[in-house]
Amino acid sequence: MYKLVLSLLGLVFLCGAVSAYQINIDAPATLTVGKPLIVSGTTNFGIGTPIDVVLYHQLTSTTEIKRKIAYVQSDHTFRAVFDTTNLEKGIYKVEVPASGLGDSVNMRQVELVDRSDEIYLYPGVTPQEFTGTLAISGTLAGNKNTGIQVEVTGPDGFRVFGPKFIPTDASGIFTLQLPITAVGTYQVGFTDTQGYIGTRAIVVTGGIATGIPSATPSVIKLSAHAKSSRDAPAYFEVRSGSGTMAVYTSSDINWVIEYADKTGTIHTVNDHGELNPEQVEIPGDGGPVYFKVYPYLSSDSGEVFLYVENARSLQVSTTVPAVFQGSNVNIAAAPATQAPLSPVAALGALLSVVFLLRFRK
């Protein structure tokens, strides 16, 4: 009898080891200050389980900076995005503070690198009086006869330039003259072959122009918005033009874009977190292109704005376009995975059975 009990106890602990909870996270080893820190993970916890993800700064002591709650998705993944704007450079760690997770990887170390001092903007770049042209000129340390990628966002949140490669001369100097139509604060982002460098604000003051003083035709920009959730995604219909369309969402929520090309193939875009818009460029052929936008997390919902450049029209679709019919799966409503029985509970149940069998004789 005792040999039977010992054998059963061994099976209990073996089953407990096999069915133990697991959490494994991943994060970049280095990241430039200002870029979103994306922490992704996998787990065998049930769908919809909340997971605490914490960002710590490691100096002489460990200090908690931010804490996010991520929810386990249908594929047993989760993701948390941390804004690193204004954080000091140095060593940080992201962690899922939990115990009893076996050989899980629930902590990653991240080094935040600040490269903003590598960009020098010449005096007079900001603030500058409105003339119809935004002047951007400066130097990038150690970047001679190469180049730098520049992207400019206007005061209204629309992208007005780039991302586009600008060459530097033998002294590392870059110069850009960009036509603009309004005063306000322009955000200029810089990237080189080593990655993201940083963003600088250029303030333009004065009057408002009546047009762009350039022979180059302006790019048509359209926008539309609708409420969106995982249960009720937002649908948009775009009539493309003859050139390449640039399509991007608003930020603040981690949005997912799905769109159908002219062959009916569905493409999914989810390259950024909640801090940056999702964006895609599509060749225009004059025909309609349909978009479906919904939050990555089932717990999120809100108003999503879709912005389109170089298209003839953009409107919210009040019905589900035919290309998306039958593919609107409610991931959030998927049945939760039943949690495995813990070794302690299994042991208690087994001992109860053994006790009853022994004393019934």
KEPA-102976 format. One line per 4 residues: number of its first residue (from 1); their letters; for each residue z, y, x of C-alpha. Coordinates in steps of 0.25 Angstrom, whole numbers, plus 5000, padded with zeros to 4 digits. Example, Ala and Ser with C-alpha at 12.3 -4.5 7.8 and 13.67 -1.06 7.14 Angstrom:
1) as) 5031 4982 5049  5029 4996 5055
# end
This chain:
1) mykl) 5000 5000 5000  5004 5010 5011  4991 5006 5018  4983 5010 5006
5) vlsl) 4991 5023 5005  4988 5027 5019  4973 5023 5017  4972 5032 5005
9) lglv) 4979 5043 5012  4969 5042 5023  4958 5043 5013  4964 5055 5007
13) flcg) 4965 5063 5020  4951 5059 5023  4946 5064 5010  4954 5077 5012
17) avsa) 4947 5079 5026  4933 5077 5020  4935 5086 5008  4942 5097 5015
21) yqin) 4938 5111 5012  4929 5118 5022  4925 5132 5025  4915 5136 5036
25) idap) 4911 5151 5038  4901 5157 5047  4899 5172 5052  4892 5179 5063
29) atlt) 4899 5179 5077  4895 5193 5079  4891 5204 5069  4888 5219 5071
33) vgkp) 4897 5229 5064  4891 5233 5050  4884 5220 5047  4889 5211 5036
37) livs) 4898 5200 5041  4893 5188 5033  4903 5176 5033  4896 5163 5027
41) gttn) 4903 5150 5024  4903 5136 5018  4914 5128 5011  4916 5116 5003
45) fgig) 4925 5124 4993  4920 5125 4979  4910 5135 4974  4916 5148 4970
49) tpid) 4928 5146 4979  4933 5160 4985  4933 5160 5000  4941 5171 5008
53) vvly) 4933 5176 5020  4941 5186 5029  4936 5195 5040  4946 5198 5051
57) hqlt) 4946 5207 5063  4951 5200 5076  4958 5210 5086  4972 5207 5091
61) stte) 4975 5202 5077  4967 5198 5066  4965 5208 5054  4958 5205 5041
65) ikrk) 4947 5214 5038  4941 5209 5025  4941 5198 5016  4930 5192 5007
69) iayv) 4930 5182 4996  4918 5173 4996  4915 5162 4986  4909 5148 4988
73) qsdh) 4895 5147 4983  4887 5136 4978  4883 5131 4991  4897 5132 4996
77) tfra) 4895 5144 5005  4901 5157 5005  4899 5171 5011  4907 5183 5014
81) vfdt) 4901 5197 5019  4910 5207 5027  4906 5221 5029  4908 5224 5044
85) tnle) 4905 5239 5043  4915 5248 5050  4922 5236 5056  4926 5236 5071
89) kgiy) 4918 5228 5081  4926 5216 5086  4930 5201 5083  4932 5197 5068
93) kvev) 4933 5184 5061  4930 5179 5047  4938 5168 5041  4941 5160 5029
97) pasg) 4956 5160 5029  4959 5146 5025  4966 5133 5030  4964 5118 5028
101) lgds) 4949 5120 5029  4948 5109 5040  4937 5112 5050  4931 5124 5043
105) vnmr) 4926 5136 5050  4933 5147 5043  4933 5158 5053  4922 5165 5061
109) qvel) 4924 5176 5072  4914 5188 5071  4912 5199 5081  4908 5212 5075
113) vdrs) 4899 5220 5085  4897 5235 5083  4884 5240 5089  4884 5253 5082
117) deiy) 4886 5261 5095  4873 5255 5100  4865 5265 5091  4865 5280 5094
121) lypg) 4858 5289 5084  4854 5302 5090  4861 5315 5085  4854 5321 5073
125) vtpq) 4851 5308 5067  4863 5310 5057  4865 5318 5050  4851 5324 5048
129) eftg) 4845 5334 5039  4835 5328 5029  4820 5330 5033  4814 5318 5026
133) tlai) 4816 5309 5039  4827 5301 5043  4828 5302 5059  4834 5290 5066
137) sgtl) 4835 5290 5081  4844 5284 5091  4846 5274 5102  4850 5260 5102
141) agnk) 4858 5256 5115  4850 5246 5124  4839 5245 5114  4827 5251 5122
145) ntgi) 4813 5248 5119  4816 5239 5108  4820 5243 5094  4830 5244 5083
149) qvev) 4829 5240 5068  4833 5251 5058  4836 5251 5043  4839 5263 5035
153) tgpd) 4845 5264 5022  4845 5277 5014  4856 5284 5006  4852 5277 4993
157) gfrv) 4854 5263 5000  4839 5260 5000  4833 5256 5013  4824 5267 5018
161) fgpk) 4819 5260 5032  4819 5247 5039  4824 5238 5044  4813 5242 5054
165) fipt) 4812 5240 5069  4812 5254 5077  4809 5254 5092  4817 5260 5102
169) dasg) 4811 5267 5115  4815 5265 5129  4828 5273 5127  4832 5265 5115
173) iftl) 4829 5276 5105  4824 5273 5091  4819 5284 5081  4816 5283 5067
177) qlpi) 4810 5294 5057  4812 5289 5043  4807 5296 5030  4818 5298 5020
181) tavg) 4819 5306 5007  4834 5308 5005  4847 5313 5012  4859 5304 5013
185) tyqv) 4865 5294 5023  4855 5284 5029  4860 5271 5034  4853 5266 5047
189) gftd) 4855 5252 5052  4851 5247 5066  4848 5233 5071  4842 5228 5084
193) tqgy) 4839 5214 5090  4854 5212 5092  4857 5214 5077  4863 5225 5068
197) igtr) 4868 5237 5075  4873 5246 5064  4871 5257 5054  4871 5272 5056
201) aivv) 4871 5282 5044  4861 5294 5045  4865 5306 5036  4853 5314 5031
205) tggi) 4857 5328 5024  4849 5339 5017  4839 5339 5006  4831 5328 4999
209) atgi) 4816 5326 5002  4806 5325 4991  4798 5314 4998  4796 5307 5011
213) psat) 4789 5315 5022  4780 5304 5026  4767 5298 5023  4773 5284 5022
217) psvi) 4774 5280 5007  4788 5278 5003  4793 5264 5000  4796 5262 4985
221) klsa) 4811 5258 4983  4815 5252 4969  4829 5247 4965  4835 5240 4953
225) haks) 4848 5234 4950  4855 5224 4941  4868 5216 4940  4868 5203 4947
229) srda) 4877 5191 4948  4875 5176 4952  4875 5172 4937  4866 5184 4933
233) payf) 4857 5188 4945  4848 5201 4945  4833 5199 4944  4823 5209 4949
237) evrs) 4808 5210 4948  4800 5218 4958  4786 5222 4958  4781 5222 4973
241) gsgt) 4772 5231 4979  4761 5229 4990  4771 5229 5002  4784 5222 5006
245) mavy) 4795 5224 4997  4810 5226 5002  4820 5221 4992  4835 5223 4994
249) tssd) 4848 5223 4986  4860 5231 4985  4872 5227 4993  4887 5226 4990
253) inwv) 4885 5212 4985  4879 5200 4992  4866 5199 4984  4855 5187 4985
257) ieya) 4841 5190 4982  4831 5180 4977  4816 5183 4975  4804 5176 4972
261) dktg) 4791 5178 4980  4777 5177 4974  4777 5162 4975  4790 5161 4967
265) tiht) 4798 5156 4979  4813 5161 4978  4819 5168 4990  4833 5171 4992
269) vndh) 4839 5182 5001  4854 5183 5005  4854 5189 5019  4865 5199 5018
273) geln) 4879 5200 5012  4885 5210 5002  4884 5222 5013  4869 5222 5014
277) peqv) 4858 5221 5004  4849 5209 5003  4834 5212 5006  4821 5206 5007
281) eipg) 4806 5210 5009  4795 5204 5001  4780 5206 5002  4775 5213 4990
285) dggp) 4762 5208 4982  4763 5217 4970  4769 5206 4962  4783 5204 4956
289) vyfk) 4795 5199 4964  4808 5194 4957  4822 5195 4963  4835 5189 4960
293) vypy) 4848 5195 4965  4862 5190 4964  4875 5190 4972  4877 5179 4983
297) lssd) 4892 5177 4978  4894 5172 4964  4906 5181 4963  4898 5194 4965
301) sgev) 4890 5202 4955  4885 5216 4953  4873 5226 4953  4862 5223 4962
305) flyv) 4852 5233 4966  4838 5228 4971  4830 5238 4980  4815 5236 4982
309) enar) 4806 5243 4991  4791 5243 4990  4790 5237 4976  4783 5242 4964
313) slqv) 4794 5239 4954  4808 5233 4953  4816 5229 4940  4827 5221 4936
317) sttv) 4823 5208 4929  4830 5206 4916  4826 5191 4915  4826 5180 4926
321) pavf) 4812 5180 4933  4805 5167 4931  4806 5164 4946  4821 5164 4946
325) qgsn) 4823 5156 4933  4830 5143 4935  4835 5147 4948  4847 5156 4943
329) vnia) 4858 5146 4947  4872 5151 4945  4878 5147 4958  4892 5153 4954
333) aapa) 4893 5144 4943  4890 5131 4951  4901 5121 4949  4913 5122 4959
337) tqap) 4914 5111 4969  4927 5103 4966  4937 5105 4978  4941 5093 4985
341) lspv) 4954 5087 4983  4964 5091 4994  4970 5080 5003  4984 5084 4998
345) aalg) 4980 5082 4983  4973 5069 4986  4985 5064 4994  4994 5067 4982
349) alls) 4985 5061 4972  4984 5048 4981  4999 5047 4983  5001 5048 4968
353) vvfl) 4992 5037 4965  4998 5028 4976  5012 5031 4971  5008 5027 4957
357) lrfr) 5001 5014 4961  5013 5010 4970  5024 5012 4959  5016 5006 4948
361) k) 5017 4992 4955
# end
